[in-house]
Amino acid sequence: MAKDRPDPDLDRELADLPSELRWREWMRRIEAVLFASAAPVPREDLARVVGQGVSVDLLIGDLAAELEGRAFEIAQVAGGWMFRTRPAYAPAIRAAADLGDQLVDLSAFDLAVLAAIAYHQPITRDGLRDIFGKEISRELIGRLHARELIGTGPRSPRRGAPYSFVTTEQFLVAFDLETLADLPDREQLADAGVGFA
């Protein structure tokens, strides 16, 4: 979103409005920003459209309450908020539209490699080979990269300086995580059949 770019035409304080209407206008501004954004919007960006000292969290809470019973919701993921369709409507969306690569349709091994990257990042292909006992194909890495679930991390400080891999904001969004600290325990992954060392 915008980085410290002031907009002199935006009256953030709305002092001429009664308090209830002022609050509602701030909610609508946040709603408009979230609706227009394809990525999670951080608190700092949302704070740029409301009055000084106004709680973005309270505005988000009121907006979320207003959306109860709707087909979409506000989700807090990847350090910000975004609109998303409620999971109950996923079959309807799949039936109505060809979503192609938008779906995170990964094999169990792909998920295991992605989990290894998430837990061990930054990690090189050699590091992944050590975990799985076999070479991880460039095609698999390419699939995860094409879906923007992983990105290139720092180069390894060893001979040849190979690239390492890290998870991305899209990874957090796809798996409904606020931060990497929200990753499940490894025991939970093992119970779900996703195993790695």
N, C-alpha and C positions, 0 to 999 in steps of 0.2 A: 504494500500500500504506500501511500505518500510518506515521504521522509521529511519532517519539519518544513513542509511547504505550506505557509500560511495562506488562508483564503479570506481576504478582507470582507467578502460578501456574506460570509456565514456568521450569523449571530448565534454564538454558542450559549450565551447566558439566558436569552429569551425573557428578560426581566419584565417585558410588557404583558406577558401572559400570566393568567392565574396559575398557581402551583400545579394543579391537576392537569391542565392543558400543557404546561411546560414539560411535565414528566412524560406525558403521552407523546409529545413531539420528539423528545429525546429517544424514547423507545422506537419510534418510527424511523428515526435516523439510523439507529443501530440496525434495525431490520433491513433498511435499504442497503446499507454497507455490506451486511452479510449476504443478502440476496445477490448483490452484484459481484461478489468475490467467489472465485473458484477454489481458493485456498483458505485455510484457517486464518482469521484476522486476529492479531494480538490485541491485548487490552490497550496498549499504548495508542494504537491506531483508532480504536473505538473511542477512546477518551478525547480525541481531536474533534469530535463532532458534538460533544455535549459540554455543558457548563463546567467551570472550574470547581473542583471538589465534589462533583457528582459521582456516585458509585456505579461504575460500569457493571459490577457484579449484581447489584440490586436491579438495575435496568434489564440485564439479561435474564435474571430470575423472573421478573414480571412478564417479560416477553415470552419466556418458556411456558409460564403458567397460562398465558393467553393462547398458546399453540396446542394445549392439551386437547386431545381428540382429533387433531388434524393429522394428515398423512405424512407430515414432515415435522422435524424437531430441530432444536439447537443442540449441537454436540460440542463439547470442549475436547479438542484434540490438538496435538502438535503445538502446544503453546498458545492456542487461540480458540476462537469459536467459528463454527460454520453451520449452515443449514444442511440437513441430509434427510433423506427419506427414511421413515421408520422401517425397520427390518421386516415387519409383517407385510409390507407392500412390495418386497423384492420380486416375488413371483409375477405380480402384475406388470412390473416394469420389464422383466425379462420377456414376458409374453407379448408386450406391445412394441418392443424396440430391439433391434439388433445391436447389442452392446459390445460385441467383439472383444477386443483386448481390455476393455474397461473392467471386466470381471477378474477377480483374483482367483483364477482356476489353476492351482498349482498341485503337482503331484506330491506325494508324501516325502519323496527325496528332495524335491525342490524346497518344500517347507523346512525340512531338516537343515539344508544348506543355508537358507535364509535365517533360521533360528541361530545357527552357529555364527553367522556374520553378526547378528544382533547382539549375541552374548560375548563375542570375542573381539569386537571391532576396536581398532582397525585390524583387519586380518588379510593376509595375502592368500593367493591360490595355494602356495606351499603349506601355509598354516591350515587351510581347509583340507588339503591332502593328508596332513598329519592326523587330523581329527577323524576323517572318514576312511583312511587307509587306502584311498584310491584317488586318482587324478579327477579333479572337478572340471568338467568340460567348459570350454569358452562359450559354447552355445547356451548352457545353463546360466552362466554368469550374464551372458548377453540378454537372455529372457528376463532375468530379474532387473537388469539395468534398463531394458526397454520399457518395462512397466513402472520404472522410476521408484522401485522398492529399495534399490541400492545405488550407491554412487561411488566415485573414486575417492579414496581417502589419501592420507599422506603416503609418500613413497617410503618403503622400508629402508632403514639405515644400514643396509648390508650390500654386498657386492651385487651389482646389476640394478640396485635400487628398484625392486619390483613394486608395482602399484598395490595398494591395499584397498579393501572394500569396507564401506560403512553403510548403515541404513540411512534413509532419507526422511524428510517430512512426509512424503507420500506413504512410506512404510507405516508411520505413526497413524496417519489418517486411515489407511486400509485396514489396520488391525485395531482401530479405536483406542489408541493409547495417547495419553497426555504427554508422557515422556518415556524414555527407555526404562526408567525406574518402575514403570507399570508392567513390564514384561512378567509373564507368569514364572513361578518357580520351576526349576528344571524337572522336579518330580511331577508337577502337573503336566509338563510336556511329555514326559515318559509315559504317564498314565494315558495320555491321548494318542500314544503311538508315534510321537515325534522324538526320535532319539539321536543324540550326538554326544561326544565326550565333553 
